[in-house]
Amino acid sequence: MTTSSARYVSTRGRSPETDFSDALLRGIAPDGGLYMPTAWPTLSPDAWTGAADYKAVALHVLTPFVGDALPAGALDRALDRLIAGFDHPLVTPLVELEPGLFVLELSHGPTAAFKDLAMQLVASLTDEALAASGERLTILTATSGDTGAAAVRAFAGAKSVDLVVLHPLDRVSPIQRKQMTTVQADNVLNLAVRGDFDDCQRLVKGLLADDALRARGRLSSVNSINWARLAGQIPYYVSATAQLGQAATFVVPTGNFGDAFAGIAATRMGLPSNGFVAAVNQNDALARALNDGLYSRRPAVESGSVSMDVQAPSNFERLVFEATGRDAEATRVVFETFARDGAAAFDPALLAALRSEVSAVSIDEDETRAEIAHAYETWGRVVCPHTAVALAAARRQDRARGPVVALSTAHPSKFGAFVSNVLGVEPEPANVIAALGDQPERLTVVDGTMAAARDAVAAFSGRH
């Protein structure tokens, strides 16, 4: 893929090709599919064998995806803004816990969670795209906690963007909620939905496809269904490999599967790896799909690792698209069947292809608690429940094949109640969390229906 020809297609094959700017501003394709590059660009080995300078790595990775769709220098400026918000010189440092076992720290940003890495980037690129087009945009995003906080921090006060964040009422941590609701920006609407994350995600997809709302102005999403959001997560796999100096097995705590697919995308571009493990909690739809061959929906069960309480991971569609050999019709059938019936069975060839890309391990609540205790007792390290899920799965891997890297996705103080219940001590708060204090919160509670969500969004976006 040359710089001038970065093009995107829908996983469902019924939308026209488009460029990066349009994929960024649309979020989801008109046919309900997810955008994917028409071809994977090829990384030079210099990207993972040279110095692990994060900006240099990210420019190398992301430039071919952007192409000439944004003003000159847009990506460079966006990366400068991104790095300025992180408090570690490596941005995403790799730390060895014991021989062959590492954690990749992704929580050094402005909301102390890995979502900052892509969200800050996307906010800057969106500003550039809108300045070039003169449009105004309403962004809709569903969150199980960290995406919403990162989006609010990134887009609050933006001149050409209204942001609507849907989170499941009483099913995010108090810190995650406050990071969203204490930001008093007129262009931000926080909706607390009576339901679970999958309900929020369903509503966002429905709102993005709503003709009446689309007639009022441009709509998009910055969930990881947005290709730009997902692409912004690819660089830290390359940076981790550069820091390590060799290929690794990556163990990724998984909710919506975007973070794991970003790693798979890196290998499509040439990054060497020893494979990927999706570590899920008791909400194990992904693990059941890969291990049993039946992708089926169940109600999400509340857990300590709340950001992973997902039973219909959207980015699984991108994996199926790749595993079918980019067969858009086959992909469409799988996900339309799943949406209609709540289940879709995989034929043996597809299941084998999926398993060749990623394996999955389910870690229950007792194992999560035990891993938090183990990390503290063994390494003197306090970890969040999501990181604990990854570490529990990582310690099951065979290190004889090479190093194992668990992604550490959030600062433990974002989930202080759960962690302190295990350890008997409160995690030291991250600076950005300590700064929240007792600021007033602003949110609107709505039923988990399209009508309720549509009315709230229409009233908010109609102010402009």
C-alpha positions in Angstrom: 0.0 0.0 0.0 1.6 3.3 -1.0 1.1 6.5 0.9 -1.4 7.9 -1.7 -3.6 4.8 -2.0 -4.6 4.0 1.6 -8.1 2.6 1.1 -10.7 0.8 3.3 -13.4 -1.8 2.7 -16.2 -3.0 4.9 -16.1 -6.5 6.4 -19.6 -7.1 5.0 -18.7 -6.0 1.4 -21.7 -3.9 0.7 -20.2 -0.4 1.1 -17.9 1.4 -1.3 -14.2 1.7 -0.7 -13.2 4.8 1.1 -10.1 6.6 2.5 -8.8 7.0 6.0 -10.5 10.3 6.7 -13.9 9.0 5.8 -13.4 5.7 7.7 -12.3 7.8 10.7 -15.3 10.1 10.6 -17.8 7.4 9.8 -16.6 4.9 12.4 -18.8 2.1 11.1 -19.5 1.3 7.4 -23.0 2.0 6.0 -23.7 -1.7 5.6 -23.1 -2.3 9.3 -19.6 -3.8 8.8 -16.3 -2.6 10.1 -13.7 -0.9 8.0 -10.4 -2.7 7.2 -7.5 -1.7 5.0 -7.8 -3.1 1.5 -4.2 -4.5 1.9 -1.8 -4.7 4.8 1.2 -2.4 4.6 4.6 -3.9 5.2 6.8 -2.9 8.1 10.5 -2.6 7.7 12.4 -4.7 10.2 13.9 -1.5 11.4 10.6 -0.8 13.2 11.3 -3.5 15.7 15.0 -4.0 15.6 16.0 -0.3 16.2 15.6 2.0 19.2 12.1 1.7 20.7 11.3 5.5 20.3 7.6 5.5 20.5 7.0 8.4 18.1 9.3 6.9 15.5 7.7 3.5 15.8 4.1 5.0 15.6 5.0 7.1 12.5 6.4 4.0 10.8 3.3 2.0 11.6 0.6 4.5 11.0 1.7 6.6 8.0 0.7 4.1 5.4 -2.8 3.7 7.0 -3.4 7.5 6.8 -2.0 8.0 3.3 -2.8 11.4 1.9 -6.3 11.6 3.4 -5.4 14.3 6.0 -3.4 17.6 5.9 0.3 17.3 5.7 1.9 16.8 9.1 -1.4 15.8 10.8 -0.1 12.5 12.1 3.2 14.1 13.3 1.2 16.7 15.3 -1.2 14.1 16.7 1.7 12.0 18.0 3.3 15.0 19.6 0.1 15.6 21.5 -0.2 12.0 22.4 3.3 11.6 23.8 3.1 14.9 25.8 0.2 13.4 27.8 2.3 10.4 29.0 4.5 10.4 32.1 7.0 7.8 31.1 9.8 8.5 28.5 9.2 5.1 26.7 5.4 5.8 26.8 4.7 2.0 27.0 7.6 0.5 29.0 8.2 -3.2 29.2 9.0 -4.6 32.7 10.4 -8.1 33.5 8.7 -9.7 36.5 10.7 -12.9 36.4 12.7 -14.8 33.8 10.6 -14.9 30.6 7.6 -13.1 32.0 7.0 -9.4 31.2 4.3 -6.8 31.6 3.8 -4.1 29.0 2.7 -1.0 31.0 0.0 0.9 29.1 -1.4 3.1 31.9 0.9 6.1 31.9 -1.5 8.4 30.1 -4.0 11.1 31.1 -6.7 8.7 32.4 -4.3 5.9 33.5 -5.6 3.3 31.1 -4.4 1.9 27.7 -7.3 3.5 25.9 -5.4 6.8 26.1 -2.9 5.6 23.5 -5.4 5.5 20.7 -8.0 8.0 21.9 -5.6 11.0 22.2 -4.4 10.2 18.7 -7.9 9.9 17.3 -9.0 13.2 18.8 -6.2 15.0 17.1 -6.8 13.3 13.8 -10.5 14.0 14.0 -9.8 17.7 14.5 -7.5 17.7 11.5 -10.1 16.0 9.3 -13.0 18.3 10.4 -10.9 21.4 9.9 -10.2 20.2 6.4 -13.9 19.5 5.6 -15.6 22.2 7.6 -18.1 19.7 9.1 -19.4 19.2 12.6 -19.5 15.7 14.1 -21.4 13.9 16.8 -19.4 11.0 18.2 -21.2 8.2 19.9 -19.3 5.7 22.0 -20.2 2.8 24.2 -18.0 2.1 27.2 -17.4 -0.5 29.9 -15.4 2.1 31.7 -12.0 3.1 30.2 -13.0 4.0 26.6 -15.5 6.6 27.9 -13.0 8.2 30.3 -10.4 8.4 27.6 -12.8 9.8 25.1 -14.1 12.5 27.4 -10.6 13.5 28.3 -9.6 13.6 24.6 -12.6 15.4 23.1 -13.8 17.7 25.9 -14.0 21.2 24.6 -13.4 20.2 21.0 -14.8 23.0 18.7 -16.3 20.8 16.0 -17.3 17.6 18.0 -20.1 16.7 20.3 -19.4 13.5 22.3 -22.1 11.2 23.6 -20.8 8.4 25.9 -23.1 5.5 26.9 -22.0 3.5 30.0 -24.0 0.7 31.8 -25.5 2.2 34.9 -23.8 1.0 38.1 -21.5 -1.4 36.1 -18.4 0.7 35.8 -16.0 1.4 38.7 -16.7 4.7 40.7 -13.3 6.1 39.4 -14.1 5.2 35.8 -17.5 6.9 36.2 -16.1 10.0 37.8 -13.5 10.3 35.0 -16.4 10.7 32.6 -18.9 12.6 34.6 -16.8 15.2 36.4 -15.7 16.8 33.1 -17.9 19.8 32.8 -17.7 20.4 29.1 -20.8 21.5 27.1 -19.9 19.3 24.2 -20.1 16.1 26.3 -23.2 14.1 27.2 -22.9 11.1 29.6 -25.7 8.6 29.3 -26.0 5.9 32.1 -27.9 3.1 30.4 -30.1 0.7 32.4 -28.4 -2.5 31.1 -25.0 -3.9 30.4 -22.2 -3.0 28.0 -23.6 -5.1 25.2 -26.8 -3.1 25.5 -24.7 0.1 25.2 -22.9 -1.2 22.2 -26.1 -2.3 20.5 -27.6 1.2 21.0 -24.5 2.9 19.5 -24.7 0.7 16.5 -28.4 1.4 16.1 -27.9 5.1 16.6 -25.1 5.2 14.0 -27.5 3.6 11.5 -30.5 5.8 12.4 -31.6 7.8 9.3 -33.3 10.5 11.2 -30.2 11.2 13.3 -27.9 11.0 10.3 -30.1 13.6 8.5 -29.3 16.0 11.4 -25.6 15.8 10.9 -22.6 13.5 10.7 -22.3 10.7 13.2 -19.3 8.5 14.1 -17.9 6.4 16.9 -14.6 6.1 18.7 -15.1 2.7 20.0 -12.6 0.2 18.7 -15.1 -0.5 15.9 -13.5 2.7 14.5 -10.5 1.6 12.4 -8.4 4.6 13.5 -8.9 3.7 17.2 -7.8 0.2 16.6 -4.8 1.2 14.4 -3.6 3.5 17.2 -3.0 0.4 19.3 -0.8 -1.4 16.8 2.4 0.7 17.6 2.8 -0.6 21.2 3.2 -4.2 20.0 6.0 -3.1 17.7 7.5 -1.0 20.5 7.3 -3.9 22.9 9.1 -6.2 20.5 11.8 -3.6 19.9 12.3 -3.3 23.7 12.4 -7.0 24.1 14.7 -7.6 21.1 12.9 -10.8 20.1 9.4 -12.2 19.3 7.0 -12.9 22.1 3.7 -14.4 23.0 1.3 -11.6 23.8 -1.4 -12.3 26.4 -4.1 -9.6 26.1 -6.9 -9.0 28.6 -9.9 -8.9 26.3 -13.3 -7.3 26.2 -14.3 -6.0 22.8 -11.2 -7.7 21.2 -9.8 -4.5 19.7 -6.6 -4.6 21.6 -5.9 -8.2 20.7 -6.8 -7.6 17.0 -4.3 -4.7 17.0 -1.6 -7.2 17.8 -2.8 -9.6 15.1 -2.7 -6.6 12.7 0.9 -5.9 13.6 1.8 -9.5 12.5 -0.1 -9.0 9.3 2.3 -6.1 8.7 5.3 -8.4 9.3 6.0 -8.1 13.1 7.3 -11.4 14.4 5.4 -13.0 17.2 4.9 -16.4 18.9 1.2 -15.9 19.0 -1.7 -14.2 20.9 -3.8 -15.3 23.8 -7.1 -13.6 24.5 -7.5 -13.7 28.3 -11.2 -13.2 29.2 -13.0 -13.2 32.5 -16.2 -15.2 33.3 -17.9 -13.4 30.3 -16.4 -16.0 28.0 -18.2 -15.8 24.7 -14.9 -15.4 22.8 -13.3 -18.3 24.6 -16.4 -20.5 23.9 -16.4 -19.5 20.3 -12.7 -20.4 19.8 -12.7 -23.5 22.0 -16.1 -25.0 21.1 -16.9 -23.5 17.7 -20.1 -21.8 18.7 -20.3 -18.1 19.0 -23.3 -17.5 21.3 -24.6 -14.6 23.3 -25.3 -14.8 27.1 -26.2 -12.0 29.4 -23.0 -10.3 30.7 -22.2 -11.1 34.3 -20.8 -8.4 36.5 -17.1 -9.0 37.5 -14.2 -7.2 39.1 -12.7 -6.7 35.7 -15.6 -4.7 34.6 -14.1 -3.4 31.3 -14.2 -7.0 30.1 -17.8 -7.7 30.8 -18.6 -8.2 27.2 -20.4 -11.1 25.5 -20.5 -9.8 21.9 -17.1 -8.5 21.1 -17.4 -6.3 18.0 -13.9 -6.7 16.7 -14.3 -10.4 16.5 -15.9 -9.6 13.1 -12.5 -8.3 11.9 -10.9 -11.6 12.9 -13.5 -13.6 11.1 -13.1 -11.5 8.0 -9.4 -12.3 8.0 -9.9 -15.9 8.8 -12.3 -16.4 5.9 -9.7 -15.1 3.5 -11.5 -11.7 3.5 -14.7 -13.3 2.4 -17.2 -10.4 3.1 -20.3 -12.5 2.3 -19.3 -15.3 4.6 -18.5 -12.7 7.3 -21.8 -11.0 6.8 -23.7 -14.2 7.2 -22.0 -15.1 10.5 -22.7 -11.8 12.1 -26.2 -11.3 10.8 -27.0 -14.9 12.0 -25.5 -14.0 15.4 -27.6 -10.8 15.6 -30.8 -12.6 14.6 -30.4 -15.9 16.5 -28.0 -15.0 19.3 -25.6 -17.8 18.1 -23.6 -18.7 15.0 -21.7 -22.0 14.5 -18.3 -22.1 12.7 -17.5 -24.8 10.1 -14.3 -26.7 10.7 -12.2 -24.8 8.2 -13.2 -21.4 9.7 -12.6 -22.6 13.3 -9.2 -23.9 12.4 -8.3 -20.6 10.7 -9.5 -18.7 13.8 -7.5 -20.9 16.1 -4.4 -20.3 14.1 -4.7 -16.6 14.8 -5.4 -16.6 18.6 -6.2 -18.8 21.5 -8.4 -17.9 24.5 -8.4 -18.6 28.2 -11.1 -17.8 30.7 -10.1 -16.6 34.2 -12.8 -16.6 36.8 -13.2 -14.3 39.8 -11.4 -16.5 42.3 -8.5 -16.9 39.9 -8.4 -13.1 39.4 -8.3 -12.4 43.1 -5.6 -15.1 43.6 -3.5 -13.5 40.8 -3.7 -10.0 42.4 -2.5 -11.6 45.7 0.2 -13.5 43.8 1.5 -10.4 42.1 1.7 -8.5 45.4 3.4 -11.4 47.3 5.8 -12.5 44.6 6.8 -9.3 42.8 5.6 -6.6 45.2 3.4 -5.3 42.4 -0.2 -4.1 42.8 -2.2 -4.8 39.6 -5.7 -4.1 38.4 -8.1 -7.0 38.0 -7.8 -6.8 34.2 -4.1 -7.1 34.3 -4.5 -9.9 36.8 -6.6 -11.8 34.3 -3.8 -11.4 31.7 -1.1 -12.5 34.2 -3.1 -15.6 35.3 -3.3 -16.6 31.7 0.3 -15.6 31.0 1.7 -17.8 33.7 0.0 -20.8 32.0 2.0 -20.3 28.8 5.1 -22.3 27.9 8.1 -19.9 28.2 10.3 -22.5 26.5 8.9 -21.1 23.2 10.1 -17.6 24.1 9.2 -14.7 26.4 5.6 -14.1 27.4 4.2 -10.5 27.6 1.0 -9.7 29.5 -0.6 -6.4 28.7 -1.1 -4.3 31.9 -4.0 -2.2 30.9 -5.0 0.1 33.8 -3.7 1.6 37.0 -4.9 -0.4 40.0 -6.3 2.6 41.7 -9.0 2.8 39.1 -10.4 -0.4 40.7 -9.3 0.4 44.3 -12.2 -1.3 46.1 -11.7 -4.6 44.3 -8.0 -4.6 44.8 -8.1 -3.5 48.5 -10.6 -6.2 49.2 -8.0 -8.7 48.1 -4.9 -7.1 49.6 -6.3 -5.3 52.6 -4.6 -2.0 51.4 -5.7 0.7 49.1 -3.6 1.1 45.9 -1.7 4.3 45.8 -3.8 6.6 43.5 -2.4 7.6 40.2 -1.9 11.4 40.0 -4.7 11.8 37.5 -7.1 9.9 39.8 -6.1 11.8 43.0 -6.9 15.0 41.1 -10.6 14.0 40.7 -11.4 14.8 44.3 -15.0 15.3 45.1 -15.9 17.2 41.9 -19.7 17.3 41.0 -20.8 14.7 38.4 -23.1 15.2 35.5 -25.0 12.3 33.8 -28.4 11.3 32.4 -29.9 8.0 33.2 -31.9 6.4 30.3 -33.6 3.1 29.6 -31.8 0.6 27.4 -34.1 1.2 24.4 -33.5 2.8 21.1 -36.3 5.3 21.6 -34.8 6.6 24.9 -31.3 6.8 23.5 -32.4 8.4 20.3 -34.4 11.1 22.1 -31.5 11.9 24.4 -29.0 12.1 21.5 -31.3 14.2 19.3 -32.0 16.7 22.1 -28.2 17.0 22.7 -27.0 17.3 19.2 -29.9 19.5 18.2 -28.5 22.4 20.2 -26.1 23.3 17.5 
